[in-house]
Amino acid sequence: MKRIAALLVFFLFFVPALCVAHFGMVIPDHDTISQETGPGVKVTLSFSHPFDGVGMPLVKPSAFDLYTPFGKKNLRKALLPSRVMGEKGWRVPYAFKRPGVYQFVMTPEPYWEPAEDVFIIHTTKTIVPAFGGEEGWDRELGLATEIVPMTRPFGLYAGNLFQGVVKVAGKPVAGAEVEVEFFNEKREAKAPSGYHVTQVVKADENGVFSFVAPKKGWWGFAALTEAPYTLEVKGEKKGVELGAVLWVHFSKWAD
């Protein structure tokens, strides 16, 4: 029994193939808005392991904003409690009234992760175009950390090359590590190994990364950096992992 327990500890804590990534998630039920879809959208907020379908509790975010071509809207008060992947999450309905490109941004409260001995703050962004508008899809919002798309982040097919630049305090991050994961919403995808669950790419010297999504659906990109400050838990100062998260939808080729 002692040997079995020791093996379990080894696999849980020392085998990287079994590790799963955390992702802030902001997922609308329509990736584009048109006359066919109608103006309404339901946006779901969570903090989860998107491929494995494992949720973590998300306390009410410190901010949830919508950046529109006509100004910034505070949607935090409109958030409604929800259950996402078995854990506490949030949802909000929104009706688009004018054409344009809209950016939903969630800023969560710091999440203490004892298994990694670190706080996690994933500033999460999802870009939705409405009624044919497409100007401003590469607009930088001036967030503490963010991924600014270099490929238009909508109207994409699975197999298209997607590129983005990782920025912290408005400056590109050379060599930034970007974790990429598929939202396995219907639980249909099966990973050949634990290494396949979370893809990992590195940005170049200009902070630019590239990725080709092999399957239709929502893909999350999380650029991870270390904050220049610490937070306290039980009187001890701990590091903070900053995540610039961007969700992008890829569609099946219309053959």
HELIX and SHEET records of a PDB file:
HELIX    1   1 LYS A    2  PHE A   14  1                                  13    
HELIX    2   2 PRO A   16  LEU A   18  5                                   3    
HELIX    3   3 ARG A   76  ALA A   78  5                                   3    
HELIX    4   4 GLY A  194  HIS A  196  5                                   3    
SHEET    1   A 3 PHE A  23  PRO A  28  0                                        
SHEET    2   A 3 GLY A  40  HIS A  49 -1                                        
SHEET    3   A 3 VAL A  54  MET A  56 -1                                        
SHEET    1   B 4 PHE A  23  PRO A  28  0                                        
SHEET    2   B 4 GLY A  40  HIS A  49 -1                                        
SHEET    3   B 4 GLU A  87  ALA A  95 -1                                        
SHEET    4   B 4 LEU A  80  VAL A  84 -1                                        
SHEET    1   C 5 GLY A  71  ASN A  74  0                                        
SHEET    2   C 5 ALA A  63  THR A  68 -1                                        
SHEET    3   C 5 GLY A 100  THR A 107 -1                                        
SHEET    4   C 5 VAL A 118  ALA A 130 -1                                        
SHEET    5   C 5 TYR A 111  GLU A 113 -1                                        
SHEET    1   D 6 GLY A  71  ASN A  74  0                                        
SHEET    2   D 6 ALA A  63  THR A  68 -1                                        
SHEET    3   D 6 GLY A 100  THR A 107 -1                                        
SHEET    4   D 6 VAL A 118  ALA A 130 -1                                        
SHEET    5   D 6 VAL A 240  SER A 251  1                                        
SHEET    6   D 6 LEU A 156  TYR A 157  1                                        
SHEET    1   E 8 GLY A  71  ASN A  74  0                                        
SHEET    2   E 8 ALA A  63  THR A  68 -1                                        
SHEET    3   E 8 GLY A 100  THR A 107 -1                                        
SHEET    4   E 8 VAL A 118  ALA A 130 -1                                        
SHEET    5   E 8 VAL A 240  SER A 251  1                                        
SHEET    6   E 8 GLY A 217  GLU A 226 -1                                        
SHEET    7   E 8 GLU A 177  PHE A 182 -1                                        
SHEET    8   E 8 THR A 198  LYS A 202 -1                                        
SHEET    1   F 3 THR A 145  PRO A 149  0                                        
SHEET    2   F 3 LEU A 161  VAL A 168 -1                                        
SHEET    3   F 3 LYS A 171  PRO A 172 -1                                        
SHEET    1   G 3 THR A 145  PRO A 149  0                                        
SHEET    2   G 3 LEU A 161  VAL A 168 -1                                        
SHEET    3   G 3 VAL A 208  VAL A 212 -1                                        
SHEET    1   H 2 LEU A 231  VAL A 233  0                                        
SHEET    2   H 2 GLU A 236  LYS A 238 -1                                        
END                                                                             
